[in-house]
Amino acid sequence: MPDLNIEKFSPTRAELATLAEEARSITDQDPPDKVKEMRSRLSKTRNAITKTGKALREDAVAFQKAVIGKEKELIAIIEPEEERLDEIEELQERNRKREERREFLPKRRERLAAIGDEVPITDDELLEMDGSQFEGYFNMRLANKNELERQKIEEEKAKLAQEERSRQREQELKDAEERGRKDAETRAEREKQEAEERRQREEKEKAEREERERLLKEEQEREEKEKRERDERYQSFLKEHGYNRTEFYTTQDIGGKITLWKKVATFDPNESS
């Protein structure tokens, strides 16, 4: 019989509470080594608790649920502080790298000033950028400046081209007027011809449509007539053989052939005599 003693957990709640309280006293103002050492202690303690919990769970399935609950309860005491100190470590590392970049700030300012685009940016914003981020930012501003200069050149070219077009416009208007007159004559003749072709096409389509409607009507009338004749022959067939719903019934095979049957009698084996 396994010894399912949940109190095998070590350290105790009191010891963990003391450890957590000690961790809560650490802030982002403490030295990085102290933060790291405390986070490491919390991590090792948590891992030890988890290891003990795993060993106890192996003893019995019933005891396993209690162990897991105790494990979570104990870890919950210190895990928030472990996570908080991990965040502090990340913040301190980010601040350390940020301060390391401060020596490059004058050079970055000098390179940006050389672009000459006068886009405002604070020192804090520049310090937040690592090397690749700054290069991307620098290249973006340089590309924007080059694009503005290109647009100015294009605008000057467009202005000169506009002046040239103005000189040509008067002659072009005269030429266009003459072409317009000739085009109007040609268009009028073409529209007349198209109108005639359209009239002939519409008459032909109308005749074809009327013919299709006539043929469709004839086909419908023929089908209706055939159906009436079939119904009349069927009713005559039933009448000829004295059909009534009580004594007769019909069946129809896959080919449509109908057979008339007459019921002679019905025997019920469950009916008492």
Backbone torsions as a table, in degrees:
resi	resn	phi	psi	omega
1	MET	NA	119.2	-178.9
2	PRO	-66.5	148.9	178.2
3	ASP	-84.6	94.7	-176.2
4	LEU	-89.5	68.3	-178.8
5	ASN	-101.4	105.9	-176.6
6	ILE	-67.7	-15.3	179.7
7	GLU	-77.8	3.1	176.8
8	LYS	-67.4	-15.1	179.0
9	PHE	-58.7	136.2	176.2
10	SER	-142.0	131.6	9.2
11	PRO	-79.5	175.3	-178.3
12	THR	-81.8	171.4	177.8
13	ARG	-58.5	-40.8	-178.5
14	ALA	-63.5	-42.5	179.4
15	GLU	-65.0	-40.0	178.8
16	LEU	-67.1	-40.2	178.6
17	ALA	-61.6	-39.6	178.0
18	THR	-64.5	-42.7	179.2
19	LEU	-63.9	-42.4	179.5
20	ALA	-65.1	-40.7	178.7
21	GLU	-62.3	-39.9	177.6
22	GLU	-64.0	-39.5	179.3
23	ALA	-67.4	-35.0	-179.0
24	ARG	-66.5	-18.9	179.9
25	SER	-77.9	-12.5	-178.8
26	ILE	-87.3	135.4	179.0
27	THR	-127.3	-178.9	179.9
28	ASP	-72.8	-1.5	176.4
29	GLN	-88.2	-13.5	-179.9
30	ASP	-75.3	158.0	178.6
31	PRO	-59.9	145.1	179.1
32	PRO	-56.0	-37.2	-178.6
33	ASP	-63.7	-38.6	180.0
34	LYS	-67.3	-42.1	178.1
35	VAL	-61.2	-46.3	-178.3
36	LYS	-63.2	-41.6	-178.1
37	GLU	-64.7	-43.2	179.8
38	MET	-67.1	-42.0	178.4
39	ARG	-61.9	-36.9	179.0
40	SER	-65.0	-41.1	177.9
41	ARG	-62.5	-43.3	178.6
42	LEU	-62.1	-43.1	-179.3
43	SER	-62.9	-45.0	179.5
44	LYS	-63.9	-41.5	179.5
45	THR	-63.0	-44.7	178.5
46	ARG	-60.7	-44.1	-179.8
47	ASN	-62.7	-38.0	178.8
48	ALA	-65.1	-41.3	178.2
49	ILE	-62.3	-44.8	179.6
50	THR	-62.2	-41.0	179.1
51	LYS	-62.1	-45.4	178.3
52	THR	-62.2	-42.1	178.9
53	GLY	-60.5	-41.3	-179.4
54	LYS	-63.8	-42.3	-179.9
55	ALA	-62.9	-41.7	179.6
56	LEU	-67.3	-35.8	-179.4
57	ARG	-63.4	-28.6	-178.4
58	GLU	-70.6	-18.4	-177.6
59	ASP	-70.7	-39.3	-177.7
60	ALA	-164.6	145.6	-179.6
61	VAL	-67.3	-39.9	-179.8
62	ALA	-64.1	-42.1	-179.1
63	PHE	-72.4	-22.5	-176.9
64	GLN	-58.3	-42.5	-178.5
65	LYS	-62.4	-40.5	179.3
66	ALA	-66.6	-38.4	179.7
67	VAL	-64.5	-46.8	-179.8
68	ILE	-59.9	-42.0	179.2
69	GLY	-62.4	-42.6	179.4
70	LYS	-65.7	-40.7	179.3
71	GLU	-59.1	-48.5	-180.0
72	LYS	-63.8	-38.8	179.9
73	GLU	-60.8	-44.3	-178.0
74	LEU	-70.8	-43.9	-179.9
75	ILE	-62.7	-35.5	-178.9
76	ALA	-61.6	-22.2	-179.8
77	ILE	-69.6	-38.6	-173.2
78	ILE	-110.7	-20.2	-173.9
79	GLU	-61.1	-39.8	177.5
80	PRO	-57.0	-38.4	179.8
81	GLU	-71.3	-36.5	176.5
82	GLU	-60.6	-45.0	179.0
83	GLU	-65.2	-40.5	179.9
84	ARG	-63.6	-43.1	179.9
85	LEU	-68.4	-32.1	175.7
86	ASP	-62.8	-40.6	177.2
87	GLU	-65.4	-38.1	178.2
88	ILE	-63.6	-42.4	177.8
89	GLU	-58.6	-44.6	179.4
90	GLU	-62.3	-42.0	179.2
91	LEU	-63.4	-44.3	-179.9
92	GLN	-64.6	-38.6	178.4
93	GLU	-65.7	-40.2	178.0
94	ARG	-64.1	-41.2	178.5
95	ASN	-66.6	-36.5	178.9
96	ARG	-62.7	-47.0	179.0
97	LYS	-63.6	-36.2	179.5
98	ARG	-62.9	-42.3	179.6
99	GLU	-68.8	-33.2	177.3
100	GLU	-63.4	-31.8	-179.2
101	ARG	-76.5	-12.4	-176.3
102	ARG	-60.7	-33.7	-179.5
103	GLU	-66.1	-21.4	178.8
104	PHE	-89.9	-3.4	-175.1
105	LEU	-60.8	-46.0	179.7
106	PRO	-60.1	-40.9	180.0
107	LYS	-65.6	-39.9	177.9
108	ARG	-63.0	-43.4	178.1
109	ARG	-60.5	-41.5	-178.6
110	GLU	-63.9	-43.5	-179.6
111	ARG	-65.8	-40.0	179.8
112	LEU	-68.6	-37.8	179.4
113	ALA	-64.6	-32.4	-179.3
114	ALA	-65.2	-22.6	178.2
115	ILE	-66.4	-39.3	177.5
116	GLY	80.0	22.6	-178.4
117	ASP	-96.4	-10.8	175.8
118	GLU	56.2	39.4	175.4
119	VAL	-85.2	124.9	-176.3
120	PRO	-72.9	139.8	173.6
121	ILE	-155.3	138.5	-175.6
122	THR	-85.5	163.4	175.8
123	ASP	-62.2	-39.9	179.8
124	ASP	-59.9	-41.0	179.2
125	GLU	-64.7	-39.3	178.7
126	LEU	-68.6	-38.2	-178.8
127	LEU	-68.8	-25.6	178.9
128	GLU	-72.6	-15.9	-177.5
129	MET	-89.2	132.2	170.6
130	ASP	-80.6	-175.4	-174.2
131	GLY	-59.7	-48.2	-177.7
132	SER	-67.5	-36.6	178.6
133	GLN	-65.6	-41.3	178.4
134	PHE	-64.7	-42.1	179.6
135	GLU	-61.6	-39.3	177.0
136	GLY	-63.5	-42.0	178.9
137	TYR	-65.1	-44.3	179.3
138	PHE	-60.5	-47.2	-179.5
139	ASN	-63.1	-35.5	178.5
140	MET	-64.5	-46.5	-179.9
141	ARG	-65.6	-39.2	178.6
142	LEU	-63.8	-41.3	178.9
143	ALA	-65.1	-39.5	178.7
144	ASN	-64.3	-41.8	179.2
145	LYS	-63.6	-44.5	178.5
146	ASN	-62.0	-36.8	179.6
147	GLU	-67.5	-38.4	177.4
148	LEU	-63.4	-42.3	178.8
149	GLU	-64.8	-39.6	178.7
150	ARG	-63.6	-39.8	179.8
151	GLN	-64.0	-38.2	178.4
152	LYS	-63.5	-43.3	178.2
153	ILE	-62.0	-42.2	179.6
154	GLU	-65.0	-37.0	178.7
155	GLU	-64.5	-39.9	178.4
156	GLU	-65.8	-41.9	176.8
157	LYS	-62.4	-40.1	-179.4
158	ALA	-64.8	-37.9	178.8
159	LYS	-62.7	-46.0	178.7
160	LEU	-63.6	-40.3	179.8
161	ALA	-65.5	-35.4	179.0
162	GLN	-64.1	-40.8	178.1
163	GLU	-63.5	-40.7	178.2
164	GLU	-65.3	-41.1	179.1
165	ARG	-65.2	-33.6	178.8
166	SER	-64.3	-37.0	179.1
167	ARG	-68.5	-31.6	-178.1
168	GLN	-85.8	-19.5	-171.9
169	ARG	-61.7	-40.6	-177.3
170	GLU	-59.2	-45.3	179.2
171	GLN	-67.5	-38.4	-179.8
172	GLU	-64.3	-36.0	178.6
173	LEU	-63.9	-39.8	178.3
174	LYS	-65.0	-44.7	179.3
175	ASP	-64.1	-39.7	-178.7
176	ALA	-65.4	-35.9	179.2
177	GLU	-61.8	-43.3	179.5
178	GLU	-66.9	-43.0	178.6
179	ARG	-64.3	-35.5	179.6
180	GLY	-63.5	-40.7	178.9
181	ARG	-62.6	-45.6	180.0
182	LYS	-66.6	-39.6	179.3
183	ASP	-63.7	-36.3	-179.7
184	ALA	-64.5	-41.1	178.7
185	GLU	-64.3	-45.0	180.0
186	THR	-64.2	-41.8	-179.0
187	ARG	-64.3	-39.8	-179.7
188	ALA	-63.1	-42.0	179.5
189	GLU	-66.3	-41.6	-179.7
190	ARG	-66.3	-39.4	179.5
191	GLU	-65.8	-35.4	177.9
192	LYS	-64.2	-45.2	179.7
193	GLN	-64.9	-42.2	179.5
194	GLU	-64.4	-36.4	178.7
195	ALA	-63.2	-41.7	179.3
196	GLU	-65.8	-43.8	178.7
197	GLU	-63.6	-37.9	179.0
198	ARG	-66.2	-40.3	178.8
199	ARG	-62.0	-45.4	180.0
200	GLN	-64.5	-39.6	-179.8
201	ARG	-66.4	-40.4	179.7
202	GLU	-65.9	-38.4	178.1
203	GLU	-64.5	-40.5	179.5
204	LYS	-66.4	-42.6	179.5
205	GLU	-64.7	-37.5	178.6
206	LYS	-63.3	-45.0	-180.0
207	ALA	-63.0	-42.3	179.4
208	GLU	-65.7	-38.7	179.3
209	ARG	-65.9	-42.6	179.1
210	GLU	-63.4	-37.4	179.4
211	GLU	-67.1	-41.9	178.0
212	ARG	-62.8	-41.0	179.5
213	GLU	-65.1	-38.0	179.2
214	ARG	-65.0	-46.0	-179.8
215	LEU	-64.1	-39.0	179.2
216	LEU	-64.8	-41.8	178.9
217	LYS	-63.0	-42.8	179.1
218	GLU	-62.1	-42.2	-179.9
219	GLU	-63.8	-41.7	178.3
220	GLN	-64.1	-42.2	179.2
221	GLU	-63.7	-39.6	179.9
222	ARG	-64.7	-43.7	-179.7
223	GLU	-64.9	-39.9	178.7
224	GLU	-64.6	-38.9	179.2
225	LYS	-65.0	-45.1	179.2
226	GLU	-61.8	-39.0	179.5
227	LYS	-65.3	-42.9	178.5
228	ARG	-61.4	-42.5	-179.2
229	GLU	-64.8	-40.8	178.0
230	ARG	-62.7	-43.9	-179.9
231	ASP	-62.4	-39.5	-179.6
232	GLU	-66.9	-41.9	179.0
233	ARG	-64.7	-38.4	-178.9
234	TYR	-67.1	-43.4	179.0
235	GLN	-64.7	-37.6	177.0
236	SER	-64.6	-39.4	178.9
237	PHE	-62.0	-45.8	179.1
238	LEU	-63.8	-43.3	-178.3
239	LYS	-65.5	-39.5	-178.3
240	GLU	-61.3	-33.5	-177.6
241	HIS	-101.2	14.1	174.5
242	GLY	66.0	38.0	-175.6
243	TYR	-66.1	136.2	166.2
244	ASN	-144.4	154.7	-172.8
245	ARG	-68.6	-19.7	-176.8
246	THR	-79.7	-43.3	-173.2
247	GLU	-100.6	-13.2	-175.3
248	PHE	-122.7	159.0	168.7
249	TYR	-150.2	159.4	-176.1
250	THR	-122.6	154.8	172.6
251	THR	-133.4	155.1	-178.8
252	GLN	-132.3	127.6	-179.7
253	ASP	-85.2	-179.5	-174.9
254	ILE	-64.6	-24.9	178.5
255	GLY	-85.6	-1.9	178.1
256	GLY	97.3	-4.1	-178.1
257	LYS	-72.5	130.6	-176.5
258	ILE	-104.5	133.2	178.0
259	THR	-116.4	135.2	-179.6
260	LEU	-100.6	128.0	-178.6
261	TRP	-120.6	150.8	177.7
262	LYS	-120.2	131.3	-179.3
263	LYS	-82.9	127.7	-177.8
264	VAL	-86.7	-55.5	-178.6
265	ALA	-162.2	167.4	179.1
266	THR	-129.6	131.3	179.6
267	PHE	-114.6	129.3	179.0
268	ASP	-112.9	107.2	-176.4
269	PRO	-67.8	-16.5	-179.3
270	ASN	-87.9	-7.6	-177.5
271	GLU	-81.5	128.5	179.0
272	SER	-75.5	149.0	-178.7
273	SER	-83.7	NA	NA
